[in-house]
Amino acid sequence: MRHVILPQAVKIAIAPTVGFLVQVIKGTALASVIGFVELTKAGSMISNATFKPFVVFSCVALLYFVLCFPVSLYAKNLERKSHGRHA
């Protein structure tokens, strides 16, 4: 089982698992790790105070990108390694 089924299952499971992880990051905004209110809520409050929604939400989008892009790169490397090793 571990020599036949497990390698195939790992290849198939990498992309959906990482996609789910990225959705969790986006959905929760890592509020407990970042240490302040959810990013979009904080962005909305700052935008209402400064009247600069484009600048504020651009920064929020950049923070989301900084959180999600490394996870996606790591997944890409995992997929490349798994396909190269067992292909």
C-alpha positions as a LaTeX table, in Angstrom:
\begin{tabular}{lrrr}
\hline
Residue & $x$ (\AA) & $y$ (\AA) & $z$ (\AA) \\
\hline
Met1 & 0.00 & 0.00 & 0.00 \\
Arg2 & 2.64 & 2.55 & 0.94 \\
His3 & 4.64 & 1.84 & $-2.23$ \\
Val4 & 1.74 & 1.93 & $-4.68$ \\
Ile5 & $-1.29$ & 3.79 & $-3.36$ \\
Leu6 & 0.31 & 6.39 & $-1.09$ \\
Pro7 & 2.58 & 7.99 & $-3.75$ \\
Gln8 & $-0.39$ & 8.30 & $-6.11$ \\
Ala9 & $-2.61$ & 9.72 & $-3.38$ \\
Val10 & 0.02 & 12.30 & $-2.40$ \\
Lys11 & 0.34 & 13.49 & $-6.01$ \\
Ile12 & $-3.41$ & 13.91 & $-6.29$ \\
Ala13 & $-3.89$ & 15.48 & $-2.84$ \\
Ile14 & $-1.22$ & 18.21 & $-2.92$ \\
Ala15 & $-3.06$ & 20.78 & $-5.08$ \\
Pro16 & $-6.49$ & 20.58 & $-3.37$ \\
Thr17 & $-4.93$ & 20.59 & 0.09 \\
Val18 & $-2.87$ & 23.70 & $-0.63$ \\
Gly19 & $-5.86$ & 25.36 & $-2.28$ \\
Phe20 & $-7.86$ & 24.69 & 0.88 \\
Leu21 & $-5.01$ & 26.12 & 3.00 \\
Val22 & $-4.97$ & 29.32 & 0.93 \\
Gln23 & $-8.76$ & 29.62 & 1.34 \\
Val24 & $-8.39$ & 29.19 & 5.10 \\
Ile25 & $-5.77$ & 31.95 & 5.14 \\
Lys26 & $-8.06$ & 34.24 & 3.15 \\
Gly27 & $-11.14$ & 33.33 & 5.18 \\
Thr28 & $-9.68$ & 33.84 & 8.61 \\
Ala29 & $-7.17$ & 36.55 & 7.71 \\
Leu30 & $-4.91$ & 34.93 & 10.29 \\
Ala31 & $-6.46$ & 37.21 & 12.89 \\
Ser32 & $-4.92$ & 35.35 & 15.80 \\
Val33 & $-1.42$ & 35.33 & 14.30 \\
Ile34 & $-1.39$ & 38.88 & 12.93 \\
Gly35 & $-2.68$ & 40.26 & 16.21 \\
Phe36 & $-5.33$ & 42.73 & 15.07 \\
Val37 & $-8.86$ & 42.71 & 13.76 \\
Glu38 & $-9.54$ & 40.88 & 10.53 \\
Leu39 & $-7.70$ & 42.61 & 7.69 \\
Thr40 & $-10.73$ & 43.55 & 5.64 \\
Lys41 & $-12.56$ & 44.92 & 8.67 \\
Ala42 & $-9.50$ & 46.92 & 9.66 \\
Gly43 & $-9.14$ & 48.11 & 6.07 \\
Ser44 & $-12.75$ & 49.20 & 6.03 \\
Met45 & $-12.36$ & 51.16 & 9.26 \\
Ile46 & $-9.17$ & 52.86 & 8.05 \\
Ser47 & $-10.75$ & 53.61 & 4.69 \\
Asn48 & $-13.72$ & 55.28 & 6.38 \\
Ala49 & $-11.39$ & 57.38 & 8.52 \\
Thr50 & $-8.94$ & 58.45 & 5.79 \\
Phe51 & $-11.26$ & 58.57 & 2.76 \\
Lys52 & $-8.57$ & 56.75 & 0.74 \\
Pro53 & $-10.11$ & 53.36 & $-0.01$ \\
Phe54 & $-7.87$ & 52.55 & $-2.97$ \\
Val55 & $-4.66$ & 52.97 & $-0.97$ \\
Val56 & $-5.99$ & 51.15 & 2.07 \\
Phe57 & $-7.42$ & 48.16 & 0.22 \\
Ser58 & $-4.30$ & 47.96 & $-1.96$ \\
Cys59 & $-2.32$ & 47.47 & 1.25 \\
Val60 & $-4.83$ & 44.87 & 2.46 \\
Ala61 & $-4.52$ & 43.03 & $-0.87$ \\
Leu62 & $-0.74$ & 43.17 & $-0.59$ \\
Leu63 & $-0.89$ & 41.63 & 2.88 \\
Tyr64 & $-3.11$ & 38.81 & 1.62 \\
Phe65 & $-0.70$ & 38.26 & $-1.26$ \\
Val66 & 2.27 & 38.14 & 1.13 \\
Leu67 & 0.44 & 35.50 & 3.17 \\
Cys68 & $-0.77$ & 33.31 & 0.29 \\
Phe69 & 1.97 & 33.48 & $-2.36$ \\
Pro70 & 4.66 & 31.61 & $-0.37$ \\
Val71 & 2.17 & 28.82 & 0.32 \\
Ser72 & 1.43 & 28.56 & $-3.40$ \\
Leu73 & 5.13 & 28.49 & $-4.27$ \\
Tyr74 & 5.74 & 25.77 & $-1.70$ \\
Ala75 & 2.90 & 23.73 & $-3.21$ \\
Lys76 & 4.34 & 24.17 & $-6.68$ \\
Asn77 & 7.70 & 22.87 & $-5.46$ \\
Leu78 & 6.02 & 19.91 & $-3.73$ \\
Glu79 & 4.13 & 19.02 & $-6.90$ \\
Arg80 & 7.28 & 19.30 & $-9.00$ \\
Lys81 & 9.18 & 17.03 & $-6.60$ \\
Ser82 & 6.41 & 14.46 & $-6.40$ \\
His83 & 5.95 & 14.27 & $-10.18$ \\
Gly84 & 9.69 & 14.15 & $-10.81$ \\
Arg85 & 10.36 & 11.42 & $-8.29$ \\
His86 & 7.58 & 9.02 & $-9.28$ \\
Ala87 & 7.07 & 9.86 & $-12.96$ \\
\hline
\end{tabular}
